[in-house]
Amino acid sequence: MSIAAVQEFLGKVSEDQALQKDLAKALEAENDRQAVTDLAKSKGYDFSSEELAAEVERRQQEVANRQEAGELNDEELEAVAGG
């Protein structure tokens, strides 16, 4: 279990449309963190829901910092605004 596994999984999601659809379904679950963690495990990625939350929070903070500095492009702004 590791943050590196979370990063690898999120990287794979960004390039795999089928996995994006599976992720969207997992995010609709009542306990979405656990559902995403279970989805990742079914695809061979091993990390905890806490590690997932920590990486998501880190990425959100990075985006916020870049936005404050005026470094986001239109596509990134749309992605943040859209979800």
Secondary structure, DSSP 8 states (H G I E B T S, - for coil): --HHHHHHHHHHHHH-HHHHHHHHHHHTSTTHHHHHHHHHHHTT----HHHHHHHHHHHHHHHHHHHHTT---HHHHHHHHH-
